[in-house]
Amino acid sequence: MASIRDVAKHAGVSVATVSRVLNDKGYVSVETRKKVEAAIADLNYRPNEVARSLFNKQSNTLGLILPDIMNPFFPELARAIEDTASKLGYTVILCNSDEDEEKAQRYIDVLLQKYVDGIIISSNTIQEKTIRELTIPVVCIDREISKDIPTIVVDNKEGARMATRFLKEKGRRKIAHIRGPLEIINAEERCEGYREVVSGEEWFQESYIVNGHYRMDTATEATLELFRRHPEIEGIFAANDTMAIGAMKAAYEHGLKVPEDISIIGFDGIALAKASIPELTTIEQPLYELGQKAAKMLIKLIKGQDVKKTFYQFDVQLIERDST
């Protein structure tokens, strides 16, 4: 593998001149630049990006820490972030934290060692103090850690209200909720939205809420428990699409038809919702816009550009399909 010294020797110039060409810094004559570029092509030279980042204090690389890449929501979000970053000249390092605080901290340490220019974080385990101690820009997505840390989210509570009201409009009187993990703020907001719509109903009690932990298998078991506890249930609002699909599986196992016997609605708008049978009605997040906004905001912060607004709460929309 050719080195920068090999390029300099081949072009008949100094190493410093090659460095100026590679980093586009300092004066180099047109003729000399052509010689260096020809030498780079002849030797198939690839600059050492770590060395370059040490020199420039910039790597054109972003870190992305996600909580669970087995949840289809997050790969779709990651795709939007990577697409946008790539168009703006940045690469993305993806880290899966598994909602483990120690693992997330190890990833942060590694990303700093790699000289990433900024990090996009979706986490409920990374502490506000940890983020404030970082010397590079950070943007939070999907989950808010602090109001004054740049954040991209959706209106979770209103989405939950929309979902629950929709089931009522469909004539479903007794509606249960499969919530997400207790420690995650968007799960709490969606649960609160559901409660606001049903708390005044005579039939309502807390046992109509079960925890599906944002997972399909857990949601299936939780839904079967719901059916045993409350066989009168006519509708289910699940706090994400993955759990809603788990709930449909449970309905099938329990001998119920969707939507004839029970209507089910999810939240997120992942591609898988259109592949389920029946197709899933959902509260759709503008997934691509969320990722795009997070990447663009982070890169502006990295470049020291003026960012007038650092908190975005996107609207959601109800997409009606066959499950209701």
C-alpha positions in Angstrom: 0.0 0.0 0.0 1.4 3.4 -1.0 2.3 6.0 1.6 2.2 9.8 1.4 6.0 9.7 1.0 5.7 7.4 -2.0 3.3 9.9 -3.6 5.7 12.8 -2.9 8.6 10.8 -4.4 6.6 9.8 -7.5 5.5 13.4 -8.0 8.9 14.9 -7.3 7.5 17.2 -4.5 7.7 17.3 -0.7 5.4 15.5 1.7 4.1 18.9 2.8 3.1 19.7 -0.7 1.1 16.4 -1.0 -0.5 17.2 2.4 -1.6 20.6 1.1 -3.2 19.1 -2.0 -4.9 16.4 0.1 -6.3 18.8 2.6 -6.8 21.7 0.1 -5.0 24.0 2.4 -2.2 26.4 1.5 -1.0 27.5 -2.0 -0.1 24.9 -4.6 0.5 25.8 -8.2 -1.9 24.3 -10.8 1.0 22.4 -12.4 2.2 20.9 -9.1 -1.4 20.0 -8.1 -1.7 18.1 -11.4 1.5 16.2 -10.7 0.4 15.2 -7.2 -3.1 14.1 -8.4 -1.5 12.1 -11.1 0.8 10.4 -8.6 -2.1 9.6 -6.3 -4.0 8.0 -9.2 -0.9 6.1 -10.4 -0.2 4.6 -7.0 -3.9 4.2 -6.0 -3.1 6.1 -2.8 -5.8 6.2 -0.1 -5.2 8.8 2.6 -5.1 7.6 6.2 -8.4 9.0 7.5 -7.4 8.7 11.1 -4.2 10.7 10.5 -6.2 13.2 8.5 -8.7 13.7 11.3 -5.9 14.2 13.8 -4.5 16.9 11.5 -7.8 18.6 10.7 -9.6 17.9 14.0 -12.5 16.8 11.8 -13.3 13.4 10.4 -16.5 14.1 8.5 -18.0 11.2 10.5 -21.1 11.1 12.6 -22.0 8.7 15.4 -25.5 7.2 15.7 -26.5 5.5 18.9 -29.8 3.6 18.6 -31.5 1.5 21.4 -32.7 -1.5 19.5 -32.0 -2.2 15.8 -34.3 -5.3 16.0 -37.2 -2.8 16.2 -38.0 -2.0 12.5 -38.6 1.6 13.4 -34.9 2.3 14.0 -33.3 0.9 10.8 -35.8 3.0 8.9 -34.8 6.0 10.9 -31.1 5.2 10.5 -31.5 5.0 6.7 -32.9 8.5 6.6 -30.0 9.8 8.7 -27.4 8.0 6.6 -28.9 9.2 3.3 -28.9 12.8 4.4 -25.4 12.6 6.0 -24.0 11.0 2.8 -25.4 13.7 0.6 -23.7 16.3 2.8 -20.3 14.5 2.7 -20.5 12.6 6.0 -20.3 9.0 6.9 -22.2 7.4 9.8 -21.0 4.9 12.4 -24.1 2.9 13.8 -24.1 1.7 17.4 -26.8 -0.5 19.0 -26.9 0.2 22.7 -29.6 -2.4 23.6 -30.9 0.1 26.2 -27.8 -0.7 28.3 -26.2 2.3 30.0 -22.8 0.8 30.2 -22.8 -0.3 26.6 -24.0 3.1 25.5 -21.1 4.8 27.4 -18.6 2.4 25.8 -19.9 3.4 22.4 -19.6 7.1 23.3 -16.0 6.5 24.3 -15.2 4.7 21.1 -16.8 7.3 19.0 -14.8 10.0 20.6 -11.6 8.0 20.0 -12.6 7.8 16.3 -12.8 11.6 16.3 -16.5 11.7 15.1 -17.6 15.3 14.6 -21.0 14.8 16.3 -23.5 12.2 17.6 -27.2 11.6 17.1 -28.6 9.7 20.1 -31.9 7.9 20.7 -31.7 6.7 24.3 -33.4 6.6 27.6 -30.3 5.3 29.4 -27.7 8.0 28.5 -27.8 10.6 31.2 -28.1 14.4 30.6 -24.9 14.9 32.5 -23.0 12.6 30.1 -24.1 14.6 27.1 -23.3 17.9 28.7 -19.7 16.7 29.3 -19.2 16.0 25.6 -17.1 18.6 23.6 -18.9 17.7 20.3 -22.4 18.5 19.2 -25.2 16.1 20.0 -28.8 15.8 18.7 -31.4 13.6 20.4 -34.0 11.9 18.3 -37.3 10.1 19.1 -36.6 10.6 22.8 -36.1 13.8 24.7 -33.4 14.0 27.3 -33.5 17.7 28.1 -35.4 20.7 26.7 -32.2 22.6 26.0 -30.4 19.7 24.2 -31.2 19.8 20.4 -34.1 17.4 20.0 -36.3 15.9 17.2 -39.5 14.2 18.3 -43.2 13.9 17.3 -46.4 14.8 19.2 -46.8 11.4 20.9 -49.6 12.4 23.1 -51.8 13.8 20.3 -51.1 10.8 18.2 -52.3 8.5 21.0 -55.4 10.6 21.4 -56.1 10.4 17.7 -55.7 6.6 17.8 -58.0 6.1 20.7 -60.7 8.5 19.5 -60.6 6.8 16.1 -61.4 3.4 17.7 -64.3 5.0 19.5 -65.6 6.6 16.3 -65.5 3.0 14.8 -67.9 2.0 17.5 -65.3 0.2 19.7 -66.5 1.0 23.2 -64.0 -0.8 25.5 -60.5 -0.1 24.4 -57.3 -1.4 25.9 -53.7 -0.1 25.5 -50.5 -1.9 25.1 -47.9 0.5 26.3 -44.1 0.7 25.9 -41.5 0.5 28.7 -42.1 2.5 31.8 -38.8 4.4 31.7 -39.2 5.7 28.1 -40.7 9.1 27.8 -42.5 8.6 24.5 -44.2 5.5 25.8 -45.4 7.5 28.8 -46.7 10.2 26.5 -48.6 7.8 24.4 -50.1 6.1 27.4 -51.2 9.5 28.8 -52.8 10.4 25.5 -54.8 7.1 25.7 -55.8 7.8 29.3 -57.0 11.3 28.5 -59.6 9.8 26.1 -60.8 6.9 28.2 -60.3 7.9 31.8 -63.9 9.3 32.1 -65.5 6.1 30.8 -67.4 4.0 33.4 -65.7 0.8 32.2 -62.1 2.1 32.4 -59.7 0.6 34.9 -55.9 0.4 35.0 -56.0 -3.3 34.2 -56.9 -2.3 30.6 -53.3 -1.2 30.2 -50.5 -3.8 29.8 -46.8 -3.4 29.1 -45.6 -4.9 25.8 -42.0 -3.4 26.2 -42.1 -2.3 22.5 -41.5 -5.9 21.4 -43.7 -8.2 19.3 -43.3 -11.4 21.4 -43.9 -9.6 24.7 -46.9 -7.8 23.3 -48.4 -11.1 22.1 -48.2 -12.5 25.6 -49.5 -9.3 27.2 -52.5 -9.3 24.7 -53.4 -12.9 25.6 -53.4 -11.8 29.2 -55.6 -8.9 28.4 -58.1 -11.3 26.7 -58.2 -13.5 29.7 -58.6 -10.6 32.0 -61.1 -8.6 29.9 -62.8 -10.7 27.2 -65.1 -7.8 26.6 -62.3 -5.7 24.9 -63.4 -4.4 21.4 -60.3 -2.4 20.5 -56.6 -2.1 21.2 -54.3 0.8 20.7 -50.7 -0.4 20.7 -47.9 2.1 21.3 -45.9 0.9 18.4 -46.6 -1.1 15.2 -44.4 -4.0 16.3 -46.6 -4.5 19.3 -49.8 -4.0 17.3 -48.7 -6.9 15.0 -48.0 -9.0 18.1 -51.5 -8.1 19.3 -53.0 -9.3 16.0 -51.1 -12.6 16.4 -52.6 -12.9 19.9 -56.1 -12.2 18.5 -55.7 -15.0 16.0 -54.4 -17.4 18.6 -57.4 -16.5 20.8 -59.9 -17.2 18.0 -60.8 -13.6 17.3 -61.0 -12.0 13.8 -59.5 -8.6 13.1 -61.3 -6.3 12.5 -64.6 -8.1 12.8 -64.3 -9.0 16.5 -61.6 -6.6 17.5 -60.0 -3.5 16.0 -56.2 -2.9 16.4 -54.2 0.3 15.7 -50.5 0.9 16.0 -48.1 3.8 16.1 -45.0 4.6 14.0 -45.9 3.9 10.3 -43.1 1.3 9.6 -43.1 -0.5 6.3 -44.0 -3.8 8.0 -47.4 -2.4 8.9 -48.3 -2.6 5.2 -47.1 -6.2 5.0 -49.2 -7.6 7.9 -52.5 -9.4 7.3 -54.7 -7.6 7.7 -52.8 -4.4 6.9 -52.3 -2.4 10.0 -54.0 1.0 10.7 -51.4 3.2 12.4 -50.4 6.6 13.6 -47.7 7.4 11.1 -44.5 9.4 12.1 -42.8 11.3 9.3 -39.8 8.9 9.7 -37.7 10.2 6.8 -38.2 13.8 7.8 -37.2 13.1 11.4 -33.9 11.5 10.3 -33.3 14.2 7.7 -33.8 17.0 10.2 -31.6 15.4 12.8 -28.7 15.0 10.4 -29.0 18.5 8.9 -29.2 20.1 12.3 -26.2 18.2 13.6 -24.0 19.1 10.6 -25.0 22.7 11.0 -23.9 22.6 14.6 -20.6 20.9 13.7 -19.9 23.7 11.1 -20.7 26.4 13.7 -23.6 27.6 11.6 -26.5 29.5 13.1 -29.3 27.2 14.2 -32.3 29.3 15.3 -34.4 26.4 16.4 -33.2 23.3 18.2 -36.4 21.7 19.3 -38.7 20.2 16.7 -42.0 18.4 17.4 -43.4 16.9 14.2 -47.1 16.2 13.7 -48.3 12.6 13.1 -51.1 11.4 10.9 -53.6 8.5 11.1 -53.3 6.0 8.2 -56.5 3.8 8.1 -56.0 0.3 6.8 -57.8 -3.1 7.2 -57.1 -3.8 10.9 -59.8 -1.3 12.0 
